[in-house]
Amino acid sequence: MGAVRATDEERRVGHGEVILDVENLVKYFPLRRGFAQSLKGGPDLAVKAVDGVTFNVKKGELFGVVGESGCGKTTMGRTILRLLEPTDGKVVFEDTDVTALDPEEVKKLRRRMQIIFQDPYESMNPRLDVSRIIAEPLRIQGIVKNAVDARPYIEKALEDVEMTPPEEYLFRYPHELSGGQRQRIAVARALVLDPEFIVADEPVSMLDVSIRGEILNLMLNLCRERGVTFLYITHDLATARHICDRIAVMYLGKIVEKGPTDSLVKHPLHPYTRALIGAVFVPDPKKKGFGKVLSGEVPNPVNPPSGCRLHPRCPVCRDICKEVEPELVEAENNHMVACHFALG
Amino acid sequence: MALLEVRDLKMYYKTLRGHVKAVDSVSFDIERGEALGIAGESGCGKSSMANTVLRLLPSNGKIHGGSITLDGVEILKLDDETFRESIRWKKISMVFQGAMNALNPVHRIGDQIVEAILTHEDIPHAEAVERTEQLLDMVGINPKRFKEYPHEFSGGMKQRVVIAMALACNPDVIVADEPTTALDVMVQSQVLKAMEDLRKRLDLSMMLITHDLSVIAQTCDKIAIMYAGKIVEYGSVIDVYENPTHPYGMGLVKAFPNIKAERTRVRSLPGFPPNLLAPPEGCRFHPRCPLADRTCMEEEPRLIEIGSNSHKVACHKVDMLERGVDIWEQ
């Protein structure tokens, strides 16, 4: 398969027009309280999954969002597409305010914004064959009237994901395909509408290591050759680093650091990013040794810590961190960090 | 003589469509205090092998030959009762895949460990409680949490409880099947570090089963790479990572993105593993191998030693590979 070398990100970043602008996006999931509890009063509780996230994605860019489970990255991806309703904030896609659209308009927008889900075993109807799985978006959008009309679109989509000849796969069912092939079908389903923007939510975490590269390189090719913009959501900093132009690191519903990939990975400024990089094992037995990681685990997002959310686990925490929440500010060229004592 | 010696172990699952050869003539050694990593794609038989060693097989899984000796004693010949009483948990214990869900949600975690001790040893309850507290302390959990329930623990803490449980009867060997797969990177690092410290301190041997080669690089001394029920490459981690020689081993090692090295493209191995009901003739990797020729399709390669240090490879093309050709480069 045609693997593409991930190079010249630095040149690409900073240029290009913005395709997606996310401003102070907030998504809370209210907690239901029992009758007795509601009599007692007190503030309404909510899981603060995404709590004020601001960033933009440039046209033709592969933008990575990295974080541990529960940091709100998946919720953020879904809220951007209005698969979940935002609590507050604004998402502007090209010149459309996504957050202000009515359901009919959201449906139309799906032609331009698509998603690839994590689990290729669960995200497909086992009773539909490949041709019908890929034709579904066409049918929903009313682009084709019948299966005959849909055929050229489906074949093109299959060719785009390098499943050739398409005839060989058209009438297979998901259970007849390997995990990697299934995830290609998921990519083909997202591509069939020829979208400009795709959210890829952990597209390789369920796949074996030996075939992860296939899907990642496929995304990279689509991005570089067809100009499709990707938001790559993952917990795996190592893969993000290899394909993304820019990366944002999330912790407890907030972006703590974002910047061009090389700058962020080689010179992490936030203690959390640094620990995250330290925790990634290296497949090299000569470099044994556990990196410095933070103690404890991610706290409950119902009651996030005051001030800087990392402060109970942070090795450089001082008094101000417990009270004042740090803003995301530019530290270096395009490299933003939210920390009172950003590491140099 | 090694502490655990496995020779030509065969375990097949009987199904309506024939035998699934999940473990097919597998041999390896683990010395005292040594850690062996077993790597491979899902479905390659690595978990089946762990379950075979501990005899935790479903009713259709049958051992079809081979030998397993522990400290010079053939344990494959023991009857089930003796095996359960004197080997499992006392000599070889296990940390299961998804162990966080292996705890009983309605019992206190301390009681669950006490139960594991009392099942295997005839000691007073108070002594078992005392040992449990020591075990909790050893894995980095405050013994005061003895009376808490699993839901009061986070994922990483539950994993530590399960590790404490595996250590309950002072085993010689621990079999850990994907012990950290469900955990976040940072928690994974904490748990593996705790395991590593304990292993060194107690001079434990370990068999670590994982698909994650970076975990093996960090924690193991030796590695066995399995493909379709067979070991295709075996040796010290240094030898195998520096000089992977089997085409599959080479592909797998290179498919792993390294965050500390220069950025390269992400590699992958085309194709997918075979159906073990009807594995390919000859070398099982031949349908995916860029070097495969007629011999590979007809003759099964044997695991032979290359170089020194008992680095072994099962490939007909070994001469060609030793010259350091990168066969996956395009």
Interface residues (C-beta under 8 A of the other chain):
Chain A: M1 A3 V4 R5 A6 T7 E68 S69 S178 G179 G180 Q181 D208 V209 S210 I211 R212 G213 E214 L216 N217 L220 H235 D236 L237 A238 T239 R241 H242 I243 T261 D262 V265 A275 L276 I277 G278 A279 V280 F281 V282 P283 D284 P285 K286 K287 K288 G289 F290 G291 V293 L294 S295 E297 V298
Chain B: E41 S42 S154 G155 G156 D184 V185 M186 V187 Q188 S189 Q190 L192 K193 E196 H211 D212 L213 S214 V215 A217 Q218 V237 I238 Y241 E242 G251 L252 V253 A255 F256 P257 N258 I259 K260 A261 R263 T264 R265 V266 R267 S268 L269 P270 F272 Q330
